Amino acid sequence: MCGVALGGLSVPAYRRRALRAAPRAPAGRGHKAPIPDASGRPGLRAALACLTPAGVVGLPVLADEGVYLGSESSMARVLKAAGQNKRRGRAKAPKATKPPTTHIATAPGQVWCWDMTYLPAKVMGRWFHLYLILDLYSRKIVGAEVHESDDSEHAVHLVRRTALTEGIAAMDTKPVLHGDNGSTLKATTVLAMLNWLGIKPSYSRPRVSDDNAFAESLFRTAKYRPEFPAQGFETLDGARAWAAEFVRWYNLEHRHSGIRYVSPQQRHTGQDQAILAARHTLYRQARQRHPARWTGATRDWSLIDVVTLNPERDEVVKLATCVQHTQLKAA
């Protein structure tokens, strides 16, 4: 952007140092006095008190009386000089949007994601409800239930059963449970159960659809399976049977691309380290036997040791990675 140099200075620098003419009638001089006089008229003080500079300039009452106070920029300068450029009226100042909390998982049982999706029935307008809890680090489905209605009691039962199955009572640090802003997952009974279990709840930002991307991706995988009935499920038992088979296939047989094509169960139990090391050795041996076939490095089979949810701050992720490596060396 510097462009052509002019007199030893680039164009932007030259413009910054250029001499500019002062305004013909600056608001701090000639137009400063009429403004308090106009605002002191009967009935106008209250009207002007809660208006922005643009509203004052374009006020129909003043225009109808043939009064012109000045431009919008002049009004802004006068209000700033008088210390009156703050928000007026009962309207509150807009609050800055808080960024989502970065959840980092370096081992199973640290961060869980849960959500609910609809399973169509063959009867038009009828739906079954699939509740799922996913371990962020291993991608293993640690809890799943199908019910005929959407009720907070179902969510309470699922999280309690999952906590018992995963044995979080013996954990020093309880997992974080991340979900969307659905009323079922934020119900008082659910929050009471999470508090009793020691699980910290976490929620997506309002109107942000990708804050719970791992659970949404899992639902897409489920509904695009060949055995998923496009015409809907006949009964609740049929939906539950399909869900049980899908969970079994996903945890034990599915090779997940996000965890170097190992199954979620293998990663959850720590078997993925030996599997990935064996693949790396195999690829290196194949390259040594036929080096002409390789133009670069072999495929990356390194372990993904950090998984992040909403990673908006890189320094937080780097710090967690360093802490994990330090703990591994100490162990």
ZILIN-V692726 format. One record per backbone hydrogen bond with DSSP energy under -1.0 kcal/mol. CO is the residue of the C=O (numbers start at 1). NH is the residue of the N-H. Records with the same first field share a line. If there is no record, write none. Layout:
CO: NH + NH
This chain:
2: 11
6: 9
9: 6
10: 14
11: 15
12: 16
13: 17
26: 29
29: 32
33: 37
34: 38
35: 39
36: 40
38: 41
41: 44 + 45
44: 48
45: 49
48: 51
52: 56
53: 57
54: 58
56: 59
59: 63
60: 64
61: 65
62: 67
63: 66
71: 75
72: 76
73: 77
74: 78
75: 79
76: 80
77: 81
78: 82
79: 84
80: 83
103: 309
105: 307
110: 176
111: 136
112: 178
113: 134
115: 132
117: 130
119: 128
120: 233
123: 126
126: 121
128: 119
129: 147
130: 117
131: 145
132: 115
133: 142 + 143
134: 113
135: 139
140: 135
143: 133
145: 131
147: 129
151: 155
152: 156
153: 157
154: 158
155: 159
156: 160
157: 161
158: 162
159: 163
160: 164
161: 165
162: 166
163: 168
167: 170
168: 171
175: 200
176: 112
177: 202
178: 114
179: 204
187: 191
188: 192
189: 193
190: 194
191: 195
192: 196
193: 197
194: 198 + 199
200: 177
202: 179
205: 208
212: 216
213: 217
214: 218
215: 219
216: 220
217: 221
218: 222
219: 223
220: 224
222: 225
225: 228
229: 232
233: 122
235: 239
236: 240
237: 241
238: 242
239: 243
240: 244
241: 245
242: 246
243: 247
244: 248
245: 249
246: 250
247: 251
248: 252
249: 253 + 254
251: 265
256: 259 + 261
262: 256
263: 267
264: 268
265: 269
266: 271 + 272
271: 275
272: 276
273: 277
274: 278
275: 279
276: 280
277: 281
278: 282
279: 283
280: 284
281: 285
282: 286
283: 287
284: 288
285: 289
286: 290
290: 293
291: 294
303: 305
307: 105
309: 103
310: 312
313: 317
314: 318
315: 319
316: 320
317: 321
318: 322
319: 323
320: 324
321: 325
322: 326
323: 327
324: 328
325: 329
326: 330
327: 331
